[in-house]
Amino acid sequence: VQLQASGGGLVQPGGSLRLSCAASGTRLSINAMGWYRQAPGNQRELVAVIGTGDNSNYARSVKGRFTISRDNRKNTVYLQMNSLKPEDTAVYYCNADVGSGSYHGSYWGQGTQVTVSS
């Protein structure tokens, strides 16, 4: 299973970015998909997660500013980030739970840098 993330970059405070992550290389069910981030010196933390039924959860720090969505036909998850703050600066990783029944695997994308700075 490969997860290819894209969409990071440099943006000014208050700006927006949209991250995408496409899953490929599997015929197994792709279940929950999510975004995590890791800033220098910090542990990786959950940003947002979305289930197959579009139920979603967000970290308190991004609620109301970020929106997670998915296109199941394309096996792709998106993260729309608005009103970005310098503290949102981090490497963002996508994650997918793949499998069904007795097998479930957790897969990670390669990470995409988001820098919020004036």
N, C-alpha and C positions, 0 to 999 in steps of 0.2 A: 504494500500500500504506500503510495506516495502522496504527500500533501505539498502543494506548491502555493506559497503565499506571495502576495504582491500588494503594492499600493502604498508602502511607507514613503517617508520623505521628510523634508524640512518645511515647517509651517509656522506662521506667526501665532502668538496667543490670540485666541478667539476664532481661529481658522478651523477648517474642516479637512478631513481626509477620509477616504474609503478604502478599507482593506478587503482583499479577496483571498480566498483559499480554496483551491480545487483539489478534490481527492480523486485518485485514479489507481488502476492496477489491482482492482478487486471486484469480485462479483458478490461478495458478502454484503450483508446489510450494513449501511452506515447509519449509526444511531445518533447519539448526541454529538454535536459539534460545538466547539468553543474557542474562545480566544483567551490567552494568558499573556502576561507581560513580565519582563524582568528588567529592572533598572540597575545600574552599577551598584554593587554592594548590597543589593536587596535580594530576597528570595523571589522566585517566580510566583506570581499571584494570579488568581482567576479574575478575568475582566467580565466576561459574559459567556453564557452557554445557552444553547437552544436544542430542544428535543425534536423528534420527528414530527410531532404534532404542533410545532411552532410555539410551544411553551418555552419561556425564556427566563433567565435569572441574570441579575447584574450585581457587580460589586457596588457597594454604597457610593464609592467615590466617583462612579461614572453614570449612575442612574440619572436619567433625564437628559443626559448629553450624548450618550452612545446608544446605538440601536443595532442589535444583531438580527440577521435574517439569513435564510437559506433558500437555495433553489435545488430541490431534490432531483430534478431532471438532469442537472449539471453536476450534482454532487459537490456543490460549492456553497461555502458559508461566507457571509459578508459582515463587516463591522463598519457602520457609518459613525464617524466620530466628529461631533460638532462642539463648538465652544471649547476648543482644546486649551489646556493649561500647561505651563512648563513642567508641572509634576506628572503629566502624562507621558513625558519623555521616557522611552524604554524600547527594548526589543520586544516585538509582539510575535507570539507564536500561536499558530492554530493547532487544534487537537481534534481528533475524531475517535470515537469508540466504534469499532468495527466488529461485526460478528453477530451470532445468534446462538441460542441454546447453550451448549456447554463451552463454546469458544467466544471469548471477547478479547480483543486486543486494543491497546491505546497507542495511537500513532501521532507523531508530531511533525509539523512543517519545519522549515529551516530557519524561520524567524525573519522579520522585516523591521528595520529601524524606523522609529518615529521620533522625530526631534521637534520640540515646540520651543521656539526661541525667537526673540526679536533681533 
